[in-house]
Amino acid sequence: MRAAQLVGPHRLEFVEIPAPVPLDGEALVRLSHLSVCGSDLRYFSRVLPEEQYPLEAGKPCHECAGIIEQSNSPDLKPGQRVIVLPKTSAGLAEYVAAPANRIIPVPDSGDLANWLMCQHMGTVMYSCGRIGSVLGKTVVVLGQGAIGLNFTTMLSRNGAQQIIVTDLLDDRLRMASYLGATHTINPARSDLAGFVREITDGTLADIVIEAAGRPETVNQIAEVLRLEGTAILFGQPLLDDVFPIDYDALMGRMATIISTIGGRTTNPTLHISNCVDLVSEGRLDLSHLLTHRLPFDEVQEAFDLYAEKPDGFLKVVIDI
């Protein structure tokens, strides 16, 4: 089968590898749609040690959807449309084999590419569960990429009183307003801390969500969080895992700090399945996330696009 492989910094090439064989309890999925995630850039955008190249064929990609071709699990049937979480995040391929507990069936109707967006939103739903009730609270979301916008959507639905969001791209701030943000700010042009103080009459935010994975946004937490507030770490650093933070400033907030990575939970499909249910019931629409589509032959261009983030870009789906 055909697969893409990261052979060097920012460089993908196609290779031919054997198709996987599903084990007992697994299913073979013929992939039809893939999506690039910010966490994939932790491999694509960095310069890894030379001995790590090439990466495993198909890596990095964990947002995948397709049709079950063969099933060795009583819970899954050939012909079902599914979202699948590849065991080693090696989804840049025509087929993957995965255990049933890493596969989420989706309805037969609708564009499967849109259903794939439930994987993205599901991780945010998991994080919101860790936060608890936001009813009547002031929340700051640092970053309005696809993940940040998903937080804005859920915070609005869950009754947050004030949703203050930041981003360096004005088109994303406009989308955030449409999805329920009460205040938007571009910190490149305005003083974020002063903006939040003014809006909250000096009390600052009850909750701050870091959704960008950048040193500057991590350090902004202490600037806008009230004393003994809650800080949610969600963003994945793209270039460096280790960077300086103002430890004294963050400690001075005496914050409850919660890190949330839905894919590393004991049941990584539960929150995605819950999202599928909401969409299938017509209670949630994620179609705005899918802004670009490219064929599998242009997988390099898809990753370049995600890394560059031009105006109007949120998520790209690769059609196989």
N, C-alpha and C positions, 0 to 999 in steps of 0.2 A: 504494500500500500504506500501511498504518498504521504510524506510528513515534512514539516518545516523544522529546521534545526538552527539554533543560534550558534554560529561558528566563530564569531568574534564580536567585539563591541559594536552594537547597533547593526549587526549584519546577520540576516537570515538566509538560508539556502534550502532548497528542496532535496530530499533524499528518499530513496526507496528502502523500506524496511518491511519485515514480515508482519502480517496482520495479527493482532493478539488473539489468543484462544481463551475463551471464558472458562473459569474454573467453576466448581460447584458453588451455587449461591450467587453466581455472577451472571451478567448479561453482556452481550456484544452489541454495541450501539454504533450504527452508521451515522456519523456526524453530518449535520447539514448547516449548522450555524455556530460560529464561534464569536466571542467578544473579547476585546482587550480590556484589561483591568489595570488600574494604577499600580497594583502590587506586581504585575508582570514587568513593569519598568525597573524593578529592583534588580532584574537580570539584564534586561535589554539596554537600559540607559547607562548602566555602570560599566566601568572597565574592570572586569574580573581578573584574578590572577591567570596568567597565560595557560597554566596547566589545567584549568577548569574548562577550557574550550576543546572541542565542541561540547555543548550541553547535551543531555539526553534528548534524543529526537522527539519533537513534539512539545518541548518545554521552552518558554513558559506560557501556559494557558490553562485556566481552570473554569472559565465560563463557557460551557458547551451545551449544545442541544442537538437532538437527532431522533432517529427511529430505531427501536430495538429490532435487531436482525436475528438474534439467537438468544434464548433465555435458558439458564440452568437454575432459575429461581421460581418457585410457585407463585411469587408475588408479582411477577412481570411476564408479559406476553409479547411475542413478536408482533410488530406493527404498531406498538404503543409509541406515542410521541413523549419524549422525556427531556428533562434537564439532567445532566450527568456531571458529577464532580470527579474528574480523573484522579486515580490514586496518587500519582506523582506530579500532578499539575502539568501533564504532558499531553495537552489536548489539541495541539496543532497538527492534527492527523485526520485521515479519512475514517478511522475506526478507533474506538477505545473499548476496553473491557473493564467493567467496574462491578463491585458487589452491590447487591440490592439496596443496602443501607446508604449508598451514595448516589441513588437515582431517584428522581422525583417525576412521576407521571404528570402530564399536563393535558388539558382538553384537546379534542381532535379539531376543534374549530379555531380560527384566528391564525394570524401570522406567528409561526414558531419563533421568529426572531424577537418579536415583542414579548413572548412568554419568557424568553431568556433573560429579560430585564428583571425578572423576579429573583434571580440569583443575587443580583446586585442589591435590590431593595431588601431582600431577606436578611442580609447581614446587618443592615441598618435597623430592621425590626428587632433583631436580637439585641443590638446595642440599646435600643429604646427600652427594652425589657429590663436591662441592667440599671438604667437610669431611674425607673419607677415613675410615679405620677409627676407630670409637668403642669398640671391644671393650675392656672393662675400665676405661673412662675415666669420670670424673665430668663430667657436663654440666648446666649450668643453662640453662633456657629461660625467658626473660622474656616473659610473656604467654601465655595459654592460650585465645585465640580459636580459630577454626577452623584457622588456620595453625599456631599454637603446639601445638594438640592433634595435628595431623598430624606435627609434629616429634617429639612424645612417642611417638606410635605407631612411627615409624621408628627412633628411638633404642632403644626397647625391643626391637624386632625385630633390630636390628643389634648388640645385646650390650653396650650401655653399662652400667657397673656401678651407677652412681648417676645418677638423673635427677631433678633438683631443679627444680620449676616454680613460677612465680609467677603470680598473677592477683588482681584486686580483686573478682572474683565467685566466691563459694564453690561455686556449682553447676558452674562450669568446672573448679575444682580437684578436685571429686569425679569428674568425667568423666576428668580427667587420671590420677587414681589407677586408675580402671578400665582405662585404656589402657596403663598400665605405668609411670607416674611412681612413684619410690620415696619421694619427699618432696614435700610441697606447702606453700606459704606464701602468706598474704595480706599483702603488705608494708604495707598500711594499718594492720594491727594488730600487726605484729611487726617486729623488726629483721632485715632481710634479710642484711646482711653478717655479723652475729653468728650467725644461723641457719646459714649456709653454713660459717662457720669451725667451728662445733661439729660439724656433720655430717662434715666432712672432716678433723677433727683439726688444723685450722689450715692445711692445704695449699691450700685453695680449689679452684676448678674448673679442669679441663683445657681445657674449651670452654664458651663462653657464647654463646647464640643470642638475639639481640634480635629478637623477633617481634611487637612492638607499635607501633613507629614513633613512640615518645613521647620527649621530651627526658629525662624522669626515668629511663626504662629504658635509654636509651643511656648515661647517666651511671652507671647501676648496674653496667655492665660492669666498670669499673675496681675496683669494690668487691668483686667476687666471683671475679675471674679470677686465676689463679696467675701468677707471673712467667713470661714467655715462653709464655703460653697462646695459644689461638686464639679470636678473636671473629668471629662470623658476623653480618653486618648483613642482615636480611631485611625487617623491618617498614617500611611506607611511611608517612611522615608525613602526617597527615590535614589539618592546618590550616596549617602553615608548613614550608617546605623548609629554612629557615635558623633554627637555634636554638642557644643557648649550650651548650657542653660543657666539662667540666673537662679541658682539654687536657693539663695537667701530670700529672693522675692517670692518664689513659689512656696517655700516653707512658711513665709510670713502670712500667707493666706490661710494656712492651716486647713488646706483643702482635703476633701475625700477624692482621691484619684483612682479612676476605674479605667483599666485598659480593656478594650473589647475587640476581639477578632473572632467573628462568627465561624470562620472556617476551621478554627482549632478547638471548637467545642466537642463534647462527647457525642453530640447528635447534630452534625453540621447541616443536615437536610431539613430539620424540623421547621426552622424559621422561613426557609425557602418555600416549603410546602404550605405554610400558613399564608404566605404572600400569594401563592398561586390561587388559594381559596378566595382571597379577597378580590383578586382580579377576575376570577371566574364568576363571582357573584355580582360583578359590576360595581363594586364598592371602591375600587382603586384602578387608576389608569396610569400606566407607565410609558405610554407611547411617545411622550415628549423626550424621553431619554435617548432614543435611537435617532441620531442625526445624520449618520453616514453609513453607507454599505459598500463593500468592495468584494470582488471575487477572491477565491483562495489564491489564485495566481499573484495577487497583489498584497500578499500578507506583509511584505516588507513595507509597503506604502501605508498599510493600516497601522502598523506599530509606529512608523514615523509620524503619522498624523496624530496619534494619541500623545506622543512625546512632545510634539510642537504645540498642540492645543490652539488651533486658529480660532478666530471669532466664529461663533455659532456652533462650535463643536462640543459635544458631550460624550456620546458613546458611538463606537464604530462596530458594526457587525460584519464578519467575514462569512460569505456564503460559499459553501463547498459544492 
